[in-house]
């Protein structure tokens, strides 16, 4: 009887952990990162999609999906993802930097410089060279 009780409790715990959207989202996010590191950007995007579906306000997943999409030349979709990441986390410096980079390549220097300024304000370490470019346009 004790064994049956233990199995029942273990099943409930296991089932409840499997249904936790945050844990599910994190699992998909980690799998997406593994695909990203293997340069499988399409595979990474698919896992980030699942992470976002499990947790619709997952800013980091939007940012990473944006990076995966950018690497697949899906510029507008990447721009939308970086914007969504910023919407959910106003202090995500890398999302500002990445979005600024896309704006710059789209010849939208004004918005690029706004994002580079914000990334610099948030102390993003790789923004300095891009930020200097803005001095030539202002």
MARZADREN-36100 format. One record per atom (N, C-alpha, C): x negated, y, z negated. Coordinates in steps of 0.02 Angstrom, whole numbers, plus 50000, padded with zeros to 5 digits. Atoms other than C-alpha are relative to their C-alpha. Layout:
<guros>
XYZ
...
</guros>
This chain:
<guros>
499594994050000
500005000050000
499575006350000
500454994250002
498575012049958
499695001250069
500314999449935
497785008450126
500495003250050
499504997249956
499395012350219
500105007449986
499934993050020
499575028550121
499415004150027
500604996649976
497775033350164
500025001150075
499954999649927
498055029750348
500525005350019
499484995149986
499645040150347
499745007149988
500274993450017
498775054950262
499475002050052
500524998649951
497285053750381
500325001850067
499654998449938
498485053650529
500305006949999
499714993350007
499385069150466
499465005350006
500554995249998
497735078350439
499735000550071
500275000049931
497065073150609
500485003350048
499494997149956
498695077750695
500055007549990
499944992850013
498795094750610
499405003850026
500604996649973
497005099050659
500045000350076
499945000249928
497355093950837
500505005050027
499484995449978
498845105650845
499835007349984
500204993350017
497945120950776
499765003650063
500184996649938
497885133050924
499305003149998
500664997050005
496315141750860
499454994850009
500505005449993
495355125350845
499994997350071
499945002449932
495995119651013
499665005050048
500304994849958
495485136251092
499245000049993
500725000250012
493765135251012
499674994150035
500255006149966
493525117551079
499935001350075
500024998549928
493955123051256
499475005250016
500494994749990
492865138451238
499294997150001
500665003150004
491355128051188
499874995850063
500085003949939
491655116251334
499885004550061
500104995149947
491775131351449
499285002650000
500704997650006
490105137751384
499514994850025
500445005449975
489315120851420
500004999950076
499954999949927
489945121451599
499635006250028
500324993849979
489345139451614
499234999250001
500735001150004
487585134551558
499754995450055
500175004549945
487595121251694
500125003250068
499834996249939
488055134751822
500614997250036
499365002449973
489725126051848
500535005249981
499584994350018
490685142351849
500744998550010
499305001949989
492285134951919
500244995649942
499835004350057
492275121551783
500055004149936
499984995750058
491895134751652
500655004049999
499394996149995
493335145451714
500614995949979
499445004450017
494525130651696
500064999149924
499975000750073
494045128151513
500175006649966
499814993650029
494155146751476
500755001450009
499274999549989
495905146451554
500374996349944
499675004050052
496375132751430
499925003449931
500104996550064
495615142451284
500485005949994
499554994250001
496625157851331
500724997849994
499325002650006
498195147551351
500154998049928
499925002050070
497935140551176
500025006049953
500044994150043
497535157651103
499985006250046
499964994649951
498135171951215
499625006449984
500374993950018
497195185451119
499254998649988
500695002250010
495495176651127
499535004350043
500404995149963
494405191451180
499364996950028
500635003049977
492795181351192
500114995450060
499845004449944
493625168851309
500145004150064
499894995749942
494215182951423
499335002650027
500654997549979
492445190051426
499614994650038
500375005449968
491675173251468
500324997950066
499675001649937
492985169551600
499835005450052
500204994549955
492575186551674
499314998850028
500685001549977
490745181651683
500004994350050
499955005749954
491195165051765
500295002350067
499684997649938
492305173851891
499525004650039
500484995549967
490985187051927
499484995850037
500495004449968
489745173151965
500284996250060
499685003249942
491005166152090
500225005450051
499834994349955
491165183352175
500745001849996
499304998250010
492935185352106
500015006549959
500134993750034
492605203552064
500615003049967
499404996950029
494365210052037
500274996049941
499775004350055
494845195251929
499535000849939
500484999050054
493245197551827
500135006849966
499854993350027
493635216151806
500614999749954
499405000750041
495365211651741
499854996349935
500185003750061
494625199151618
499615004349951
500384995750045
493375211551549
500455005349968
499524995150026
494775224251530
500434996949946
499605003650050
495825211451437
499594998649937
500445001250058
494355207051324
499955006449958
500054993550035
494165225551280
500665001749966
499344998850029
496035226751249
500064996549932
499955003850061
495885213351115
499435001349951
500574998550044
494185218751046
499665006350026
500254993549978
493775237251066
499255000849987
500714999550016
492015234050999
499574994850037
500375005149963
491485220851125
499555003450052
500474996149958
489965229851197
499854996650067
500175003549938
489555216351325
500565000550052
499444999449953
491295217551402
499995007050033
500064993349971
491065236451425
499435000250051
500575000249955
489365233451502
500164996350065
499845004049940
489995219951621
500515003650043
499494996349961
491515230151672
499685006050033
500354994349971
490395245251698
499594998050061
500405002549944
489275234951811
500434998950062
499545001149944
490765229951918
500225006750028
499804993349976
491375247951926
499455003150042
500564997049964
489645253451980
499944997150070
500055003149934
489585240752122
500615001450044
499414998049962
491325246352173
499975007550017
500104992849989
490625264152185
500465004449959
499604996150047
491715269852041
499525002149944
500534998050046
490275278751955
500285003149936
499704996750059
491385288851838
500204994849948
499795005250047
492165273351758
499414995749978
500605003850018
490505264051763
499635003649944
500374996250051
489665277851664
500375000349934
499615000150063
491085278451538
499884993549963
500115006550031
490865259951507
499284999249976
500705000450022
488965261051500
499895004249937
500054995850060
489115275351374
500284996349939
499695003750056
490285264951267
499574994149979
500445005750016
489135249751278
499395002549961
500584997150034
487675260851225
500195002149929
499744997950066
488705268151082
500074993949954
499925006250039
489055250251025
499354996149994
500685002750006
487185246651038
499884993550039
500145005749957
487225234151180
499285000550024
500724999349989
485375230151206
499775000750072
500235000149931
485325228951396
500285005850042
499654994849963
486245244851444
499545005950021
500404993949989
484815257551446
499865001750073
500154998549930
484295255951629
500635002250037
499374998149967
486105256751687
500235006949976
499794993650029
486455271251571
499595005750030
500434994849970
484975280951643
500255001950070
499744998649932
485755279451817
500555005349996
499454995250008
487245289351752
499755007149997
500274993250004
486125304351720
499915003050070
500084997549931
485845305751908
500675001950032
499344998749971
487705306151943
500395005449962
499634995050040
488225318551808
499675006750002
</guros>
